[in-house]
Each structure stands twice: as structure tokens, then as C-alpha cells.
Amino acid sequence: MREIQVGLIGFGTVGQGLARTLLQQKDLIEQRSGATVLLSRVADINHDTLPQEFQETVFSKDANDIFEDPQIDIVVELIGGIEPAKSFLLKAIAKGKHVVSANKALLSTHGREIFSAAAANDVEVGFEASVGGGMPVIKSLKEGLIANTILSIRGIMNGTANYILTQMTEHGYAFADVLRDAQQKGFAEADPTYDIEGIDTAHKLAILMTIAYGKHVHLDHVTTEGISNIHPIDIEFAREFGYRIKLLAISHNHGSHMEARVHPTMVPESHMLANIHGAFNAIQFTGDIVGDVLLYGQGAGMMPTGSAVAADVIDIGRNIIAGSVNRVPSLSYLPENISTPDITPMGELECPYYFRITAVDQPGVLSKITGVFGRHGISIKSMIQKSRGKGNPVFIVFRSHMARESEVQKAIAEINALDVITDPTVTIRGLIEDKNGH
């Protein structure tokens, strides 16, 4: 039986998940692939040795030992960050070795260089674990939906943010309290910025858009807002309107241009994405042939992510054995057919909006506010006004029909400048309920 030898850089959480998966599922992998997949070498500067069950694996603190080993077929990079991860991948590719990575930050910013180098050296790049943890998101998009023009991508792609919003929704807790709890339980990092400010989600959306549309989408193309300014009162108002607030990645394909945005979103309670709770992820693709497809599962964790990395290793191993390397292009499209994207300017976005305005409780306030909305072509669908006790400012909450982002921003600036407004207006975009986003 053919051996496929693997070199692993990084024996952290996901690296250990891969190692344990390859060991525990050895017989199953052989039965399904016709190959023995061996973890031959591991390089990690933070360990001095490997656990007892991996004593047959050669351990080193120098990644170059992996690159220089002619028996290594596949190099797996699981250290994260930009450098030295980028240099490691490019060095492995230059040595003619296939590579696998879960590094969403690297691929969403330097992916073009890495994929171009791989194509030039006729090696494969596996990156299933970069989006969706254990869910086969990338494989579904690259292969299962290959006959479809992808009309939209919408998803909950960060378990930490979803856990926080779920706790706020179910228990009414303040954001800071839930974040502290999430850190104590290990759902959030000590520095949670990438998770709560939407950056991690934007990394993943950029990768998915590149595959879906055949465009080199970069992290910088994605407009990004986080959840740190979401308050329990807004979650309560959303509930009264029949909505839940979720941090969504959203892209709509308009043919000549495409949306790329991550932000808190009002999602109807009846929608599938509104009912994804806790630390789980869900990603919805809409294809012109297949319609809606929803993938749901654990978006992080040692074993789910290790499973996704193992799937890439086994796929590449099968291709090596069959002599069919790059049978499926790494980015689904042939390299020569991938072009530069035209991203929809955020000001041209049209969607429904939620506004929470805080104003003094006196006659004429409502007419001033609605007058501003009218001047900017913003049509109001419904309104709630709530008193906060005699002498206190009131909350006036509006939900609009479809409105243009540029006009919304002008209206909010004008409203906030009114002498009757006591606090900055809170604005949350709504999900476009037409499934195709048109």
C-alpha cells in the first residue's frame, strides 16, 4: 500500500487534532483512500517532545528539516499568523511539496501569491479548515456547487461572536459581561478583537468569495463592523419586531459587481440563520440552479478542525496515487480565469434598516425626525416609542423599508445634530429577505 508522508509545522490545538485524527482513523483512511497516511515529521518551537503515542514521528524545532526531507509529500502549516507561515508555505511549494493550511488570515491577504506559486510548481493547496472548522464548506463550494452561479453567500462564521449574541439574547446580559464569561469558558481569546470586531469573519468571507466568483478577493475589499456596540435594549427591540441580531458575513452577486460586508444584522426569526445558537456556525449558499444550501456545524475546536485538515491531506494523497494532481483547481476556477473583483461601494447598498433614536420627551420631536427621513427618501415600515420615566429621554425605534446606505448615513448625521437628540443614533442593517438579494 502506498505511503503518503506528511510533515506538520505547529503542534498546537489544531495540529494535535490532525495528529490524533490520522492515528485514530488510520484503518478507515486506508480503506477509503488506498493509502497509509503517515505523520512523519513535526516541527514546533514550543514543545520539546511529542506525546508517547507519536514517538514514531520525528520531532524537530526547525521547519527546514521538513522542507529538506525528500520523502515528505505534503506539508501542513498550522502555526497561524502571516510570518513565518507565509515563508514556510512558499518554501514548501518551491520544493515541490503539496501544502495544507488552516490560516485564514494569511490566505485572505496573501492568497494570490501562494496560489500562484502553487500553480507554477504544479502542487496543490488544501485549505478546508480555514473556513467553517469541521464543516465541508470549501469542498461543497468547489465541487458540489460547481454547476451553479453563486448568487449569494450569507453566514454566521464566528462561534465566539455567535455565543456572545446568543447569551445576550437569551438572558439579557450586557456585552462586556458575556465577553468576560466567554473568555473564562475558553470560547473567546484573551484578546478577542478579531472575533468581536468581525475581522475573523471577514477573512473567511474573502476566501469564500474568491472561490464562489473566481475573483481575487482580498480582506481589504470587505467592509467590516463588529458587535461590541450591540446593547441588550436593541436585542429586546429586535425581538418585539420579530427579529434576532446576528453577526453575518454577506455577499450578493450582482453580475458586474458584488457586495462584501460583515456587520450585525437584523434577521427574521423564521429565517434559518436566526436559529443558529451558541458557538455554532452556519453558512448559506444560494445557487441559480440548486437554490439554498445550508451547512451547519462546529466552526472551531481541536477535533472538528483537525478533521477538516485531515480531509485535505487525504484528498491530496488520493490525487498523488491516481496521478491526478490539481484535478480540482485549488480555487475551483482555472488560474487563468480568475480576475480582479469589482466590489459594490458600501454607499450603494440598499437594505432595510433599524434605527434607535434617543430624544427628549416633548411635542414636535417625532415630526422633526420623520422629516429628516423623508428628505432622504427613507420610508418607515414600523415604529415603537418607549418612555423611560418622567423627565427622561425616550427611545424612538424605527424600522425602514429598503433604503440606500449613503442616504441613511446623511440622515443619521442630520438627526444626531438636532437639538432634541440626547445620544448617538444606533443603526443596524436588516437582512434582505429576497433570497437572491435583488
FIGU-909436 format. One record per residue (C-alpha): residue number from 1; residue in three letters; x, z, y. Coordinates in steps of 0.2 Angstrom, whole numbers, plus 5000, padded with zeros to 4 digits. Layout:
# residues N
{NUM 'ALA' {X Z Y}}
...
This chain:
# residues 438
{1 'MET' {5000 5000 5000}}
{2 'ARG' {5007 4995 5017}}
{3 'GLU' {5013 5009 5028}}
{4 'ILE' {5009 5009 5047}}
{5 'GLN' {5021 5021 5056}}
{6 'VAL' {5016 5030 5071}}
{7 'GLY' {5026 5038 5085}}
{8 'LEU' {5017 5051 5096}}
{9 'ILE' {5023 5056 5113}}
{10 'GLY' {5014 5073 5118}}
{11 'PHE' {5008 5086 5106}}
{12 'GLY' {4996 5094 5117}}
{13 'THR' {4977 5096 5113}}
{14 'VAL' {4973 5078 5110}}
{15 'GLY' {4990 5075 5101}}
{16 'GLN' {4986 5089 5089}}
{17 'GLY' {4969 5082 5087}}
{18 'LEU' {4976 5065 5082}}
{19 'ALA' {4989 5073 5070}}
{20 'ARG' {4976 5083 5061}}
{21 'THR' {4964 5068 5060}}
{22 'LEU' {4977 5057 5052}}
{23 'LEU' {4982 5071 5040}}
{24 'GLN' {4964 5077 5035}}
{25 'GLN' {4957 5059 5034}}
{26 'LYS' {4972 5051 5025}}
{27 'ASP' {4962 5046 5009}}
{28 'LEU' {4947 5040 5019}}
{29 'ILE' {4958 5030 5031}}
{30 'GLU' {4967 5022 5016}}
{31 'GLN' {4951 5017 5008}}
{32 'ARG' {4944 5009 5024}}
{33 'SER' {4960 5001 5030}}
{34 'GLY' {4971 4997 5015}}
{35 'ALA' {4985 5006 5024}}
{36 'THR' {4994 5023 5024}}
{37 'VAL' {4995 5028 5042}}
{38 'LEU' {5009 5040 5044}}
{39 'LEU' {5013 5051 5059}}
{40 'SER' {5032 5048 5058}}
{41 'ARG' {5039 5055 5074}}
{42 'VAL' {5033 5067 5088}}
{43 'ALA' {5041 5069 5104}}
{44 'ASP' {5037 5084 5116}}
{45 'ILE' {5047 5094 5128}}
{46 'ASN' {5035 5109 5127}}
{47 'HIS' {5037 5113 5109}}
{48 'ASP' {5052 5117 5098}}
{49 'THR' {5044 5113 5081}}
{50 'LEU' {5028 5107 5073}}
{51 'PRO' {5016 5117 5063}}
{52 'GLN' {5020 5119 5044}}
{53 'GLU' {5008 5105 5039}}
{54 'PHE' {5018 5092 5049}}
{55 'GLN' {5035 5097 5043}}
{56 'GLU' {5037 5079 5035}}
{57 'THR' {5036 5072 5053}}
{58 'VAL' {5052 5070 5063}}
{59 'PHE' {5051 5081 5079}}
{60 'SER' {5061 5077 5095}}
{61 'LYS' {5061 5082 5113}}
{62 'ASP' {5067 5064 5118}}
{63 'ALA' {5054 5050 5118}}
{64 'ASN' {5068 5037 5116}}
{65 'ASP' {5070 5042 5098}}
{66 'ILE' {5053 5034 5095}}
{67 'PHE' {5057 5018 5105}}
{68 'GLU' {5073 5016 5096}}
{69 'ASP' {5066 5018 5078}}
{70 'PRO' {5063 5001 5071}}
{71 'GLN' {5051 5007 5058}}
{72 'ILE' {5038 5013 5071}}
{73 'ASP' {5024 5001 5073}}
{74 'ILE' {5013 5010 5086}}
{75 'VAL' {5017 5022 5100}}
{76 'VAL' {5004 5034 5106}}
{77 'GLU' {5006 5041 5123}}
{78 'LEU' {4996 5057 5126}}
{79 'ILE' {5005 5066 5140}}
{80 'GLY' {4994 5061 5154}}
{81 'GLY' {4999 5058 5172}}
{82 'ILE' {5007 5042 5180}}
{83 'GLU' {5025 5045 5176}}
{84 'PRO' {5034 5046 5164}}
{85 'ALA' {5019 5040 5155}}
{86 'LYS' {5019 5023 5163}}
{87 'SER' {5038 5020 5160}}
{88 'PHE' {5036 5026 5142}}
{89 'LEU' {5022 5013 5138}}
{90 'LEU' {5031 4999 5146}}
{91 'LYS' {5047 5003 5137}}
{92 'ALA' {5037 5004 5120}}
{93 'ILE' {5029 4987 5124}}
{94 'ALA' {5046 4979 5129}}
{95 'LYS' {5052 4985 5111}}
{96 'GLY' {5038 4975 5104}}
{97 'LYS' {5028 4990 5099}}
{98 'HIS' {5009 4992 5100}}
{99 'VAL' {5003 5006 5111}}
{100 'VAL' {4988 5018 5112}}
{101 'SER' {4984 5029 5126}}
{102 'ALA' {4970 5041 5132}}
{103 'ASN' {4977 5040 5150}}
{104 'LYS' {4963 5035 5161}}
{105 'ALA' {4972 5039 5177}}
{106 'LEU' {4986 5028 5173}}
{107 'LEU' {4975 5013 5166}}
{108 'SER' {4964 5014 5181}}
{109 'THR' {4978 5012 5194}}
{110 'HIS' {4992 5003 5184}}
{111 'GLY' {4982 4995 5170}}
{112 'ARG' {4985 4977 5176}}
{113 'GLU' {5004 4979 5174}}
{114 'ILE' {5003 4987 5157}}
{115 'PHE' {4990 4975 5150}}
{116 'SER' {5000 4960 5157}}
{117 'ALA' {5016 4967 5149}}
{118 'ALA' {5007 4969 5133}}
{119 'ALA' {5000 4951 5133}}
{120 'ALA' {5018 4944 5137}}
{121 'ASN' {5025 4953 5122}}
{122 'ASP' {5011 4949 5111}}
{123 'VAL' {5007 4968 5107}}
{124 'GLU' {4990 4977 5108}}
{125 'VAL' {4984 4991 5119}}
{126 'GLY' {4972 5004 5112}}
{127 'PHE' {4963 5015 5125}}
{128 'GLU' {4946 5020 5117}}
{129 'ALA' {4950 5039 5121}}
{130 'SER' {4952 5035 5140}}
{131 'VAL' {4933 5035 5142}}
{132 'GLY' {4919 5045 5133}}
{133 'GLY' {4930 5056 5122}}
{134 'GLY' {4924 5053 5104}}
{135 'MET' {4910 5040 5109}}
{136 'PRO' {4915 5022 5104}}
{137 'VAL' {4911 5016 5122}}
{138 'ILE' {4925 5004 5124}}
{139 'LYS' {4923 4996 5107}}
{140 'SER' {4905 4994 5110}}
{141 'LEU' {4908 4985 5126}}
{142 'LYS' {4922 4974 5120}}
{143 'GLU' {4914 4969 5103}}
{144 'GLY' {4896 4975 5101}}
{145 'LEU' {4890 4968 5118}}
{146 'ILE' {4902 4953 5118}}
{147 'ALA' {4887 4940 5119}}
{148 'ASN' {4880 4949 5134}}
{149 'THR' {4882 4948 5153}}
{150 'ILE' {4883 4966 5158}}
{151 'LEU' {4870 4969 5172}}
{152 'SER' {4874 4987 5175}}
{153 'ILE' {4884 5002 5169}}
{154 'ARG' {4877 5020 5173}}
{155 'GLY' {4883 5036 5165}}
{156 'ILE' {4887 5054 5165}}
{157 'MET' {4906 5053 5162}}
{158 'ASN' {4912 5071 5166}}
{159 'GLY' {4907 5085 5155}}
{160 'THR' {4913 5098 5167}}
{161 'ALA' {4903 5092 5181}}
{162 'ASN' {4888 5090 5170}}
{163 'TYR' {4890 5108 5163}}
{164 'ILE' {4890 5114 5181}}
{165 'LEU' {4875 5105 5187}}
{166 'THR' {4865 5110 5171}}
{167 'GLN' {4869 5128 5174}}
{168 'MET' {4864 5127 5192}}
{169 'THR' {4848 5118 5187}}
{170 'GLU' {4843 5130 5173}}
{171 'HIS' {4847 5146 5181}}
{172 'GLY' {4848 5143 5199}}
{173 'TYR' {4866 5149 5201}}
{174 'ALA' {4877 5144 5216}}
{175 'PHE' {4890 5130 5213}}
{176 'ALA' {4905 5142 5216}}
{177 'ASP' {4898 5155 5203}}
{178 'VAL' {4896 5142 5190}}
{179 'LEU' {4913 5134 5193}}
{180 'ARG' {4921 5151 5190}}
{181 'ASP' {4911 5153 5174}}
{182 'ALA' {4916 5136 5168}}
{183 'GLN' {4934 5140 5171}}
{184 'GLN' {4933 5156 5161}}
{185 'LYS' {4925 5147 5147}}
{186 'GLY' {4938 5133 5147}}
{187 'PHE' {4926 5119 5152}}
{188 'ALA' {4935 5117 5169}}
{189 'GLU' {4953 5117 5173}}
{190 'ALA' {4962 5129 5184}}
{191 'ASP' {4962 5115 5197}}
{192 'PRO' {4945 5107 5194}}
{193 'THR' {4947 5094 5209}}
{194 'TYR' {4947 5078 5198}}
{195 'ASP' {4931 5084 5189}}
{196 'ILE' {4921 5091 5203}}
{197 'GLU' {4925 5078 5216}}
{198 'GLY' {4921 5063 5205}}
{199 'ILE' {4939 5056 5203}}
{200 'ASP' {4939 5058 5184}}
{201 'THR' {4923 5049 5183}}
{202 'ALA' {4929 5035 5195}}
{203 'HIS' {4944 5032 5184}}
{204 'LYS' {4933 5029 5169}}
{205 'LEU' {4921 5018 5179}}
{206 'ALA' {4935 5007 5185}}
{207 'ILE' {4941 5004 5166}}
{208 'LEU' {4923 5000 5160}}
{209 'MET' {4920 4988 5175}}
{210 'THR' {4936 4979 5171}}
{211 'ILE' {4931 4976 5153}}
{212 'ALA' {4912 4973 5157}}
{213 'TYR' {4915 4960 5171}}
{214 'GLY' {4933 4953 5167}}
{215 'LYS' {4939 4959 5184}}
{216 'HIS' {4954 4969 5188}}
{217 'VAL' {4945 4984 5195}}
{218 'HIS' {4956 4997 5202}}
{219 'LEU' {4952 5016 5206}}
{220 'ASP' {4953 5012 5224}}
{221 'HIS' {4938 5000 5223}}
{222 'VAL' {4927 5014 5218}}
{223 'THR' {4918 5024 5231}}
{224 'THR' {4918 5042 5226}}
{225 'GLU' {4909 5058 5230}}
{226 'GLY' {4909 5075 5221}}
{227 'ILE' {4896 5089 5218}}
{228 'SER' {4904 5103 5227}}
{229 'ASN' {4891 5101 5241}}
{230 'ILE' {4876 5102 5230}}
{231 'HIS' {4866 5118 5233}}
{232 'PRO' {4853 5127 5222}}
{233 'ILE' {4840 5123 5235}}
{234 'ASP' {4842 5104 5233}}
{235 'ILE' {4841 5106 5214}}
{236 'GLU' {4824 5115 5217}}
{237 'PHE' {4818 5102 5229}}
{238 'ALA' {4823 5088 5217}}
{239 'ARG' {4813 5097 5203}}
{240 'GLU' {4797 5098 5214}}
{241 'PHE' {4799 5079 5216}}
{242 'GLY' {4801 5076 5198}}
{243 'TYR' {4820 5073 5198}}
{244 'ARG' {4836 5080 5192}}
{245 'ILE' {4853 5079 5201}}
{246 'LYS' {4867 5071 5190}}
{247 'LEU' {4884 5065 5195}}
{248 'LEU' {4883 5047 5190}}
{249 'ALA' {4895 5033 5189}}
{250 'ILE' {4885 5017 5194}}
{251 'SER' {4889 4999 5194}}
{252 'HIS' {4877 4985 5196}}
{253 'ASN' {4882 4967 5193}}
{254 'HIS' {4876 4955 5207}}
{255 'GLY' {4885 4940 5201}}
{256 'SER' {4896 4936 5215}}
{257 'HIS' {4899 4954 5219}}
{258 'MET' {4897 4971 5210}}
{259 'GLU' {4894 4989 5215}}
{260 'ALA' {4907 5003 5211}}
{261 'ARG' {4902 5020 5215}}
{262 'VAL' {4902 5038 5209}}
{263 'HIS' {4891 5051 5218}}
{264 'PRO' {4877 5064 5215}}
{265 'THR' {4861 5055 5211}}
{266 'MET' {4843 5060 5210}}
{267 'VAL' {4837 5054 5193}}
{268 'PRO' {4819 5054 5187}}
{269 'GLU' {4815 5067 5174}}
{270 'SER' {4809 5054 5162}}
{271 'HIS' {4825 5044 5163}}
{272 'MET' {4837 5046 5148}}
{273 'LEU' {4851 5051 5159}}
{274 'ALA' {4841 5066 5166}}
{275 'ASN' {4841 5074 5149}}
{276 'ILE' {4859 5075 5146}}
{277 'HIS' {4864 5093 5147}}
{278 'GLY' {4879 5104 5146}}
{279 'ALA' {4896 5097 5144}}
{280 'PHE' {4890 5081 5135}}
{281 'ASN' {4892 5063 5141}}
{282 'ALA' {4881 5048 5141}}
{283 'ILE' {4884 5030 5146}}
{284 'GLN' {4871 5017 5148}}
{285 'PHE' {4875 4998 5147}}
{286 'THR' {4862 4985 5152}}
{287 'GLY' {4865 4968 5145}}
{288 'ASP' {4855 4952 5149}}
{289 'ILE' {4852 4949 5130}}
{290 'VAL' {4852 4967 5122}}
{291 'GLY' {4843 4977 5136}}
{292 'ASP' {4848 4995 5137}}
{293 'VAL' {4860 5003 5126}}
{294 'LEU' {4864 5022 5127}}
{295 'LEU' {4879 5031 5120}}
{296 'TYR' {4879 5050 5119}}
{297 'GLY' {4891 5062 5113}}
{298 'GLN' {4906 5074 5117}}
{299 'GLY' {4917 5067 5131}}
{300 'ALA' {4932 5078 5128}}
{301 'GLY' {4939 5090 5116}}
{302 'MET' {4953 5090 5103}}
{303 'MET' {4945 5083 5088}}
{304 'PRO' {4932 5071 5097}}
{305 'THR' {4946 5063 5107}}
{306 'GLY' {4958 5064 5093}}
{307 'SER' {4945 5054 5083}}
{308 'ALA' {4945 5040 5096}}
{309 'VAL' {4964 5039 5097}}
{310 'ALA' {4964 5038 5078}}
{311 'ALA' {4952 5023 5078}}
{312 'ASP' {4963 5013 5090}}
{313 'VAL' {4978 5017 5078}}
{314 'ILE' {4968 5011 5063}}
{315 'ASP' {4962 4996 5072}}
{316 'ILE' {4979 4990 5077}}
{317 'GLY' {4985 4994 5059}}
{318 'ARG' {4972 4983 5051}}
{319 'ASN' {4977 4969 5063}}
{320 'ILE' {4995 4971 5059}}
{321 'ILE' {4991 4970 5040}}
{322 'ALA' {4980 4955 5042}}
{323 'GLY' {4992 4946 5054}}
{324 'SER' {4978 4945 5067}}
{325 'VAL' {4986 4955 5082}}
{326 'ASN' {4976 4953 5098}}
{327 'ARG' {4961 4946 5088}}
{328 'VAL' {4951 4955 5101}}
{329 'PRO' {4959 4954 5118}}
{330 'SER' {4963 4972 5125}}
{331 'LEU' {4951 4969 5139}}
{332 'SER' {4938 4959 5130}}
{333 'TYR' {4941 4944 5141}}
{334 'LEU' {4956 4932 5138}}
{335 'PRO' {4970 4937 5150}}
{336 'GLU' {4969 4921 5159}}
{337 'ASN' {4951 4923 5163}}
{338 'ILE' {4952 4940 5171}}
{339 'SER' {4951 4938 5190}}
{340 'THR' {4950 4949 5206}}
{341 'PRO' {4934 4958 5209}}
{342 'ASP' {4923 4957 5225}}
{343 'ILE' {4916 4974 5227}}
{344 'THR' {4899 4977 5236}}
{345 'PRO' {4903 4986 5253}}
{346 'MET' {4895 5003 5252}}
{347 'GLY' {4886 4999 5269}}
{348 'GLU' {4876 4985 5260}}
{349 'LEU' {4870 4997 5246}}
{350 'GLU' {4851 4998 5245}}
{351 'CYS' {4843 5013 5235}}
{352 'PRO' {4831 5027 5238}}
{353 'TYR' {4837 5042 5247}}
{354 'TYR' {4834 5061 5248}}
{355 'PHE' {4836 5070 5265}}
{356 'ARG' {4836 5089 5268}}
{357 'ILE' {4835 5092 5286}}
{358 'THR' {4836 5110 5294}}
{359 'ALA' {4827 5111 5310}}
{360 'VAL' {4819 5124 5322}}
{361 'ASP' {4801 5128 5319}}
{362 'GLN' {4792 5121 5334}}
{363 'PRO' {4780 5107 5338}}
{364 'GLY' {4786 5089 5340}}
{365 'VAL' {4801 5091 5328}}
{366 'LEU' {4794 5080 5315}}
{367 'SER' {4789 5066 5326}}
{368 'LYS' {4807 5066 5333}}
{369 'ILE' {4814 5065 5315}}
{370 'THR' {4802 5051 5309}}
{371 'GLY' {4805 5042 5325}}
{372 'VAL' {4824 5040 5321}}
{373 'PHE' {4820 5035 5303}}
{374 'GLY' {4808 5022 5310}}
{375 'ARG' {4820 5014 5322}}
{376 'HIS' {4832 5012 5307}}
{377 'GLY' {4820 5004 5295}}
{378 'ILE' {4819 5019 5284}}
{379 'SER' {4802 5020 5276}}
{380 'ILE' {4797 5038 5270}}
{381 'LYS' {4789 5039 5252}}
{382 'SER' {4785 5058 5252}}
{383 'MET' {4789 5074 5262}}
{384 'ILE' {4789 5093 5259}}
{385 'GLN' {4791 5106 5273}}
{386 'LYS' {4795 5124 5269}}
{387 'SER' {4795 5139 5280}}
{388 'ARG' {4809 5152 5279}}
{389 'GLY' {4800 5165 5288}}
{390 'LYS' {4795 5168 5306}}
{391 'GLY' {4809 5163 5318}}
{392 'ASN' {4820 5155 5305}}
{393 'PRO' {4824 5136 5304}}
{394 'VAL' {4813 5126 5292}}
{395 'PHE' {4818 5114 5278}}
{396 'ILE' {4810 5097 5280}}
{397 'VAL' {4814 5086 5265}}
{398 'PHE' {4810 5068 5264}}
{399 'ARG' {4811 5055 5250}}
{400 'SER' {4813 5037 5256}}
{401 'HIS' {4809 5020 5248}}
{402 'MET' {4823 5008 5247}}
{403 'ALA' {4834 5009 5262}}
{404 'ARG' {4851 5002 5267}}
{405 'GLU' {4866 5014 5267}}
{406 'SER' {4873 5008 5284}}
{407 'GLU' {4856 5012 5292}}
{408 'VAL' {4855 5028 5283}}
{409 'GLN' {4872 5034 5290}}
{410 'LYS' {4867 5029 5308}}
{411 'ALA' {4850 5038 5306}}
{412 'ILE' {4858 5054 5299}}
{413 'ALA' {4871 5054 5314}}
{414 'GLU' {4857 5052 5326}}
{415 'ILE' {4846 5066 5318}}
{416 'ASN' {4861 5078 5317}}
{417 'ALA' {4863 5075 5336}}
{418 'LEU' {4846 5081 5340}}
{419 'ASP' {4844 5097 5349}}
{420 'VAL' {4832 5104 5336}}
{421 'ILE' {4843 5102 5321}}
{422 'THR' {4852 5118 5316}}
{423 'ASP' {4863 5112 5301}}
{424 'PRO' {4870 5095 5295}}
{425 'THR' {4858 5085 5285}}
{426 'VAL' {4860 5084 5266}}
{427 'THR' {4859 5066 5259}}
{428 'ILE' {4858 5062 5241}}
{429 'ARG' {4856 5044 5234}}
{430 'GLY' {4842 5040 5221}}
{431 'LEU' {4844 5030 5205}}
{432 'ILE' {4837 5013 5207}}
{433 'GLU' {4823 5013 5195}}
{434 'ASP' {4823 4994 5191}}
{435 'LYS' {4834 4994 5175}}
{436 'ASN' {4843 4979 5181}}
{437 'GLY' {4847 4986 5198}}
{438 'HIS' {4840 4971 5208}}
